[in-house]
């Protein structure tokens, strides 16, 4: 009968230095739930009161398509981008 010895697993050096990320962000609410009527999220504090999360604007972006401006008919990288936000 042959006996086997477990080979220790080598852990990469970087993993031995890892630590959990600290909590840097504390949300201003305790729970979030879906309002079935309006299909929006309702945020509540620890007492169950509704927390106003502020208004969110809308944005619209446009981009022109690259046009062939050279003799070999390949598209160049010259194109425009524009955005509007309210």
Secondary structure, DSSP 8 states (H G I E B T S, - for coil): ------------HHHHT----------S-SEEEEETTTTEEEEE-TTS-EE-------EEEEE------STT----S---EEEEE-
